[in-house]
Amino acid sequence: MQKWTDSLPESARTYIEGHRLSEVECVVADLAGVARGKAMPASKFATQSHFHLPDSIFLQTITGEWVQTGEGGTEPDMVLKPDLSTATAAPWAFDRTLQVIHDIENQNGIPVSVAPRNVLKRVVNLYLERNWIPVVAPEMEFFLVSRNTDPGQPIEPPVGRSGRRVAARQAYSIGAVDEFGPVIDDIYEFSEAQGFEIDGILQEGGAGQIEINLRHGDPVRLADEIFYFKRLIREAAHRHDCFATFMAKPIQDEPGSAMHIHHSVLDANTGQNIFSDQAGSSTPAFLNFISGLQSHLPSVIAVLAPYVNSYRRYVPGHSAPINLEWGIDNRTTGIRVPVSTPKSRRVENRLAGMDCNPYLGIAASLGCGYLGLVDGTDPRQAFVGNAHSEDPEIPQHLSESLELFRGNKAIQDVLGPEFCGTYAAVKDCEYLGFLQVISPWEREHLLLNV
């Protein structure tokens, strides 16, 4: 009789080979990308086909409050079924432990439309229905920072192996990466144990800011990996007395952290990149995809920049673009076309922040491109020069983003009306909570002067 472990990915089988599997963590991502679920003994997991969680996990804000939508409030159970293809090690755990992402259905077997992984599957299926296969390659930026146990204190860069606090403006410095050698070593070790392939690790422009590039592939699988990677990186940092943060803008006067998303689309019949023709030139589909991003990205900034802090990254004249221009090998444009071979021609969305839910960020970006492909519209002329000098073309705060998000019916049809309504309600609640907080800046400059 075949054991359930026989169908696990090779990396998971290798991790538990010769060992007693102690525990399985059954997880899903909530709207914020936080892992929710249950941990259970491996013997218990082996005997059950599913478990239940209330649908209210998708109505919880990042601060732990609950939102009421429609006639809800009864918190019916959802059915969570393991996707064993996602099984991966938890190599930091004391005992041998696996993590497994679960598919989410209602009690009638219908996928729960507000679940972020299902939102991304919905968008991917729209492509597949037209004989297209979307491909993505994400870049992850994050900061390693000193332990911060008092939210009232500013976040500081970490102390490196030299004993000095690391400095900013060391982009691409090998020496700067070496300052965090032990943390990077654990990231590599954990990644190998989990079966993840890292394309490269480099130092970004901020003090303690790191970038990890992942290989290109299936959007759902890559979103799963980012979901896992955030925990992996945090655990590696904890081992070395520092924090890893994916906030869009954790440190004043430092650059923010982005999740750049590279996109290409393949013809399902031929496997060819539809952005290039037989002669190697760009195609109308390539321009249509860019046009979709230009037209619809403002309406999904609420997804790509989901918190008040996210908009501190969009500072005019700094490294994060705030325009919708597109250009060839131009990092000042919001939409960049990297230098590549015709086979690898792709479009890079540089607007998404690393604080976004990876399933939702990738879904929103692909959704914009999909609408451009379907509508067949053309973008503006490619931009030449420094686009940082251009006027902002995206919302500059969360409330404006949510207004645009609610007003774009095409985006709602792509991502799903129920999801969009729930997401906006949760973000409204978070924003109202933020407005109740008085900041140190207000106390310093307004208390005795106004």
C-alpha positions as CSV (number, residue, x, y, z in Angstrom):
1,M,0.0,0.0,0.0
2,Q,1.4,3.4,-1.0
3,K,2.1,5.8,1.8
4,W,1.0,9.4,1.5
5,T,4.7,10.5,1.8
6,D,5.5,8.6,-1.4
7,S,3.8,11.4,-3.4
8,L,5.7,14.2,-1.9
9,P,8.2,16.4,-3.8
10,E,11.7,14.9,-3.9
11,S,13.1,17.6,-1.6
12,A,10.4,16.8,1.1
13,R,11.1,13.1,0.8
14,T,14.8,13.6,1.1
15,Y,14.3,15.8,4.2
16,I,12.4,13.2,6.1
17,E,14.2,10.1,4.8
18,G,15.7,8.1,7.7
19,H,13.9,10.3,10.2
20,R,10.6,10.1,12.1
21,L,8.3,12.8,10.8
22,S,7.0,14.6,13.8
23,E,4.5,17.3,12.7
24,V,2.8,18.7,9.6
25,E,1.8,22.4,9.5
26,C,-1.3,22.8,7.4
27,V,-1.3,26.4,6.1
28,V,-3.0,28.9,3.9
29,A,-2.3,32.6,3.2
30,D,-4.8,35.2,4.5
31,L,-5.4,38.5,2.8
32,A,-2.2,39.9,4.2
33,G,-0.2,36.9,3.2
34,V,0.1,35.7,6.9
35,A,0.1,31.9,7.3
36,R,-3.1,30.6,9.0
37,G,-3.9,27.0,9.7
38,K,-3.2,24.2,12.1
39,A,-0.2,22.1,13.1
40,M,-0.9,18.5,13.8
41,P,1.0,15.3,14.5
42,A,2.1,13.5,11.3
43,S,0.2,10.4,12.3
44,K,-3.0,12.5,12.5
45,F,-2.4,14.2,9.1
46,A,-1.9,10.8,7.5
47,T,-5.4,9.6,8.4
48,Q,-7.5,12.6,7.3
49,S,-8.3,14.1,3.9
50,H,-9.2,17.6,5.0
51,F,-9.8,19.9,7.9
52,H,-11.9,23.0,8.6
53,L,-11.3,26.7,9.3
54,P,-13.9,29.5,9.5
55,D,-14.2,31.8,6.5
56,S,-13.6,34.7,8.9
57,I,-9.8,34.3,8.5
58,F,-10.3,36.4,5.4
59,L,-12.1,39.2,7.3
60,Q,-9.3,39.9,9.7
61,T,-7.1,43.0,9.5
62,I,-3.4,43.1,10.0
63,T,-4.0,44.5,13.5
64,G,-6.3,41.6,14.4
65,E,-9.7,43.3,14.1
66,W,-12.6,41.7,12.3
67,V,-14.7,43.2,9.4
68,Q,-18.4,42.4,8.8
69,T,-19.5,42.2,5.2
70,G,-23.0,41.6,3.8
71,E,-25.1,39.3,5.9
72,G,-22.0,37.5,7.3
73,G,-21.2,36.9,10.9
74,T,-22.0,33.2,11.2
75,E,-18.4,32.1,10.4
76,P,-19.2,28.9,8.4
77,D,-16.4,26.4,8.0
78,M,-14.4,26.1,4.9
79,V,-12.9,22.8,3.7
80,L,-9.1,22.8,3.4
81,K,-7.6,20.0,1.4
82,P,-3.8,19.4,1.2
83,D,-2.0,20.2,-2.0
84,L,0.9,17.7,-1.5
85,S,2.9,19.2,-4.4
86,T,3.5,22.1,-2.1
87,A,4.9,20.0,0.8
88,T,8.2,21.4,2.0
89,A,10.5,21.2,5.0
90,A,10.5,23.5,8.0
91,P,14.2,23.1,8.6
92,W,14.4,25.5,11.5
93,A,11.9,23.3,13.6
94,F,13.3,21.3,16.5
95,D,11.7,18.1,15.2
96,R,11.2,17.0,11.6
97,T,8.4,19.1,10.3
98,L,6.7,19.6,7.0
99,Q,4.6,22.5,5.7
100,V,1.8,21.9,3.3
101,I,-0.3,24.6,1.6
102,H,-4.0,23.7,1.3
103,D,-6.7,24.3,-1.3
104,I,-9.8,26.0,0.1
105,E,-13.3,25.2,-0.9
106,N,-16.7,25.8,0.6
107,Q,-18.8,22.9,1.8
108,N,-20.3,22.4,-1.7
109,G,-16.8,21.9,-3.2
110,I,-16.6,25.3,-4.8
111,P,-13.3,27.2,-4.5
112,V,-13.6,30.1,-1.9
113,S,-13.4,33.2,-4.1
114,V,-11.8,35.5,-1.5
115,A,-8.8,33.1,-0.8
116,P,-5.7,34.8,-2.3
117,R,-4.4,31.6,-3.9
118,N,-7.7,31.0,-5.5
119,V,-7.7,34.6,-6.8
120,L,-4.4,34.0,-8.5
121,K,-5.7,30.7,-9.9
122,R,-8.7,32.5,-11.3
123,V,-6.5,34.9,-13.2
124,V,-4.2,32.2,-14.5
125,N,-7.3,30.3,-15.7
126,L,-8.4,33.4,-17.7
127,Y,-5.1,33.1,-19.6
128,L,-5.5,29.4,-20.1
129,E,-9.0,29.8,-21.5
130,R,-7.4,31.8,-24.3
131,N,-4.6,29.3,-24.9
132,W,-2.0,31.4,-23.1
133,I,0.4,30.3,-20.3
134,P,1.5,33.2,-18.1
135,V,5.1,33.0,-16.7
136,V,6.5,35.2,-13.9
137,A,9.8,35.8,-12.3
138,P,9.7,37.7,-9.0
139,E,12.4,39.7,-7.3
140,M,12.3,40.0,-3.5
141,E,13.8,42.9,-1.6
142,F,13.9,43.1,2.2
143,F,15.8,44.6,5.1
144,L,17.8,42.9,7.8
145,V,17.5,45.2,10.8
146,S,18.5,45.2,14.5
147,R,16.0,43.6,16.9
148,N,13.2,46.1,17.6
149,T,11.1,45.2,20.6
150,D,9.7,48.7,21.2
151,P,7.5,50.0,18.3
152,G,8.0,53.5,19.7
153,Q,11.7,53.4,18.7
154,P,13.0,53.9,15.1
155,I,14.2,50.8,13.3
156,E,18.0,50.6,12.9
157,P,20.3,48.8,10.5
158,P,21.9,45.7,12.0
159,V,25.5,45.3,13.2
160,G,27.4,43.2,10.7
161,R,30.2,40.6,11.4
162,S,32.7,43.5,11.4
163,G,31.1,44.8,14.6
164,R,30.0,48.0,12.9
165,R,26.5,49.1,12.0
166,V,26.0,48.6,8.3
167,A,25.8,51.6,6.0
168,A,23.6,52.5,3.1
169,R,24.5,53.2,-0.5
170,Q,26.5,49.9,-0.9
171,A,24.5,48.6,-3.8
172,Y,25.9,45.4,-5.4
173,S,28.8,45.4,-2.9
174,I,30.0,41.8,-2.2
175,G,31.6,43.0,1.0
176,A,28.3,44.4,2.2
177,V,26.6,41.0,1.6
178,D,29.5,39.3,3.4
179,E,28.6,41.4,6.5
180,F,25.5,39.1,6.8
181,G,27.3,35.9,5.8
182,P,25.9,33.7,8.6
183,V,22.3,34.8,7.8
184,I,22.8,34.4,4.0
185,D,24.3,30.9,4.7
186,D,21.2,29.9,6.6
187,I,19.0,31.2,3.8
188,Y,20.8,29.1,1.3
189,E,20.7,26.1,3.7
190,F,17.0,26.4,4.3
191,S,16.3,27.0,0.6
192,E,18.1,23.8,-0.4
193,A,16.2,21.8,2.3
194,Q,12.9,23.2,1.0
195,G,13.8,22.5,-2.7
196,F,13.8,26.2,-3.7
197,E,16.2,27.5,-6.3
198,I,17.7,31.0,-5.8
199,D,18.8,32.8,-9.0
200,G,21.0,35.2,-7.0
201,I,21.4,37.3,-3.9
202,L,22.7,40.8,-3.9
203,Q,23.1,43.9,-1.8
204,E,20.6,46.7,-2.6
205,G,21.0,50.4,-1.9
206,G,19.6,50.5,1.6
207,A,21.5,49.7,4.8
208,G,21.0,46.0,5.4
209,Q,18.8,45.7,2.3
210,I,19.0,42.4,0.4
211,E,17.5,41.3,-2.9
212,I,16.8,37.7,-3.8
213,N,15.9,36.7,-7.4
214,L,13.9,33.6,-8.1
215,R,13.8,31.7,-11.4
216,H,10.9,32.1,-13.8
217,G,7.9,29.8,-13.8
218,D,4.3,29.1,-13.0
219,P,2.7,32.1,-11.2
220,V,1.0,29.9,-8.5
221,R,4.1,28.0,-7.8
222,L,6.2,31.1,-7.6
223,A,3.7,32.8,-5.3
224,D,3.8,29.7,-3.1
225,E,7.6,30.0,-2.9
226,I,7.5,33.7,-1.9
227,F,4.9,32.8,0.7
228,Y,7.3,30.2,2.1
229,F,10.4,32.4,1.6
230,K,9.2,35.2,3.8
231,R,9.0,32.8,6.7
232,L,12.3,31.1,5.8
233,I,14.1,34.5,5.7
234,R,12.6,35.6,9.0
235,E,13.6,32.3,10.7
236,A,17.2,32.7,9.3
237,A,17.4,36.2,10.7
238,H,16.1,35.1,14.2
239,R,19.0,32.7,14.4
240,H,21.4,35.6,14.3
241,D,19.8,38.1,16.6
242,C,18.3,40.3,14.0
243,F,14.9,40.8,12.2
244,A,14.0,40.5,8.6
245,T,11.3,42.9,7.5
246,F,9.3,43.1,4.3
247,M,7.8,46.5,5.1
248,A,7.8,48.7,2.1
249,K,9.6,51.5,3.9
250,P,11.0,50.4,7.3
251,I,13.8,53.0,7.8
252,Q,13.5,56.8,7.3
253,D,15.7,58.2,4.5
254,E,16.5,54.7,3.1
255,P,15.0,53.3,-0.1
256,G,12.0,51.1,0.1
257,S,11.6,47.4,-0.7
258,A,9.9,46.3,-3.9
259,M,8.7,43.0,-5.4
260,H,9.5,43.5,-9.0
261,I,7.5,41.1,-11.2
262,H,8.7,40.0,-14.6
263,H,6.1,38.7,-17.0
264,S,6.0,36.8,-20.2
265,V,3.2,34.8,-21.9
266,L,3.6,31.5,-23.9
267,D,1.4,30.1,-26.6
268,A,-0.1,26.9,-25.1
269,N,0.1,25.0,-28.4
270,T,3.6,26.0,-29.5
271,G,5.3,27.0,-26.2
272,Q,6.6,30.1,-27.9
273,N,6.7,33.5,-26.2
274,I,3.9,35.5,-27.7
275,F,5.9,38.7,-27.1
276,S,8.3,37.8,-29.9
277,D,7.7,36.8,-33.5
278,Q,9.6,34.4,-35.7
279,A,12.0,37.1,-36.7
280,G,12.7,38.0,-33.1
281,S,10.9,41.3,-33.1
282,S,8.3,42.4,-30.6
283,T,4.7,41.6,-31.4
284,P,1.4,43.5,-31.0
285,A,0.7,41.3,-28.0
286,F,3.8,42.6,-26.3
287,L,2.6,46.2,-26.7
288,N,-1.0,45.2,-25.7
289,F,0.3,43.7,-22.4
290,I,2.2,47.0,-21.6
291,S,-0.9,49.0,-22.5
292,G,-2.9,46.9,-20.0
293,L,-0.4,47.7,-17.3
294,Q,-0.5,51.4,-18.2
295,S,-4.3,51.5,-18.2
296,H,-5.1,49.5,-15.1
297,L,-2.2,49.6,-12.7
298,P,-3.5,52.7,-10.9
299,S,-6.6,50.7,-10.0
300,V,-4.7,47.9,-8.4
301,I,-2.1,50.0,-6.4
302,A,-4.4,49.2,-3.4
303,V,-3.3,45.6,-3.9
304,L,0.4,46.3,-4.8
305,A,0.7,48.8,-2.0
306,P,-1.7,47.6,0.7
307,Y,-0.7,49.6,3.8
308,V,-0.2,53.3,4.7
309,N,3.5,52.6,5.0
310,S,3.5,51.4,1.4
311,Y,3.1,54.9,0.1
312,R,6.2,56.1,1.9
313,R,8.1,54.2,-0.8
314,Y,6.6,56.2,-3.6
315,V,8.7,59.3,-3.0
316,P,9.3,61.5,-6.1
317,G,12.9,61.5,-7.3
318,H,13.9,58.4,-5.4
319,S,14.5,54.8,-6.5
320,A,10.8,53.7,-6.6
321,P,9.1,54.8,-9.8
322,I,5.7,56.6,-9.5
323,N,5.0,56.8,-13.2
324,L,3.4,54.5,-15.8
325,E,6.0,55.1,-18.5
326,W,7.6,52.1,-20.2
327,G,11.1,51.9,-21.5
328,I,13.8,49.6,-22.7
329,D,16.3,48.8,-20.0
330,N,15.2,51.9,-18.1
331,R,14.9,51.5,-14.3
332,T,13.3,54.9,-13.8
333,T,10.1,53.8,-15.6
334,G,7.4,52.0,-13.8
335,I,7.2,49.4,-16.6
336,R,10.6,48.2,-17.7
337,V,11.6,45.9,-20.6
338,P,14.9,44.2,-19.6
339,V,17.5,43.4,-22.2
340,S,16.9,39.8,-23.3
341,T,16.9,37.4,-26.2
342,P,13.7,37.3,-28.2
343,K,12.8,34.0,-26.5
344,S,13.0,35.6,-23.1
345,R,11.4,38.9,-23.9
346,R,9.5,40.0,-20.9
347,V,7.9,43.0,-19.1
348,E,8.8,44.1,-15.6
349,N,6.3,45.7,-13.3
350,R,8.4,47.8,-10.8
351,L,5.6,49.3,-8.8
352,A,4.7,46.4,-6.5
353,G,5.9,46.6,-2.9
354,M,7.4,43.6,-1.0
355,D,4.7,44.1,1.6
356,C,2.0,42.9,-0.8
357,N,0.5,39.4,-0.6
358,P,2.5,37.6,-3.3
359,Y,-0.6,35.8,-4.6
360,L,-2.6,39.0,-4.9
361,G,0.3,41.1,-6.2
362,I,1.0,38.7,-9.0
363,A,-2.7,38.2,-9.7
364,A,-3.3,42.0,-10.0
365,S,-0.3,42.5,-12.2
366,L,-1.2,39.6,-14.5
367,G,-4.8,40.8,-14.5
368,C,-3.8,44.3,-15.9
369,G,-1.7,42.7,-18.6
370,Y,-4.6,40.3,-19.5
371,L,-7.0,43.1,-20.0
372,G,-4.5,44.8,-22.4
373,L,-4.1,41.5,-24.4
374,V,-7.9,41.1,-24.6
375,D,-8.6,44.8,-25.5
376,G,-5.8,45.0,-28.0
377,T,-4.9,48.5,-27.1
378,D,-1.5,50.1,-27.7
379,P,0.6,51.9,-25.1
380,R,2.2,55.3,-25.2
381,Q,5.6,55.6,-27.0
382,A,8.5,54.1,-25.1
383,F,10.1,56.6,-22.7
384,V,13.7,57.7,-23.2
385,G,15.5,59.5,-20.4
386,N,15.0,59.9,-16.7
387,A,11.3,59.2,-15.9
388,H,11.8,60.1,-12.2
389,S,11.2,63.7,-13.3
390,E,7.7,62.9,-14.6
391,D,4.6,63.8,-12.6
392,P,3.1,61.0,-10.4
393,E,0.6,58.8,-12.2
394,I,-0.4,56.5,-9.4
395,P,-2.3,57.1,-6.2
396,Q,-0.3,58.7,-3.4
397,H,-2.2,57.3,-0.4
398,L,-4.3,54.3,0.5
399,S,-7.8,56.0,0.5
400,E,-7.3,57.2,-3.1
401,S,-6.1,53.8,-4.1
402,L,-9.2,52.1,-2.7
403,E,-11.4,54.6,-4.5
404,L,-9.8,53.6,-7.8
405,F,-9.9,49.9,-7.0
406,R,-13.6,50.1,-6.3
407,G,-14.3,52.0,-9.5
408,N,-12.7,49.7,-12.0
409,K,-15.3,47.1,-13.1
410,A,-12.9,45.4,-15.5
411,I,-10.5,44.7,-12.7
412,Q,-13.3,43.5,-10.5
413,D,-14.4,41.0,-13.2
414,V,-10.8,39.7,-13.5
415,L,-10.1,39.3,-9.8
416,G,-13.6,38.5,-8.7
417,P,-16.3,40.9,-7.3
418,E,-16.6,39.1,-4.0
419,F,-12.9,39.2,-3.4
420,C,-12.7,42.9,-4.4
421,G,-15.5,43.8,-2.0
422,T,-14.0,41.9,0.9
423,Y,-10.5,43.2,0.3
424,A,-11.6,46.8,0.2
425,A,-13.7,46.4,3.4
426,V,-10.6,45.0,5.2
427,K,-8.4,47.8,3.9
428,D,-11.0,50.5,4.9
429,C,-10.9,49.1,8.5
430,E,-7.1,49.2,8.6
431,Y,-7.0,52.7,7.3
432,L,-9.5,54.0,9.9
433,G,-7.4,52.3,12.6
434,F,-4.3,54.1,11.4
435,L,-6.1,57.5,11.5
436,Q,-6.6,57.1,15.2
437,V,-2.8,56.9,15.8
438,I,-0.9,60.1,16.6
439,S,2.6,60.0,15.3
440,P,5.8,61.4,16.9
441,W,6.1,63.9,14.0
442,E,2.7,65.4,15.0
443,R,3.7,65.6,18.6
444,E,7.0,67.2,17.8
445,H,5.9,69.8,15.3
446,L,2.3,70.5,16.3
447,L,2.0,70.2,20.0
448,L,3.3,73.7,20.9
449,N,3.4,75.4,17.5
450,V,-0.2,75.4,16.2
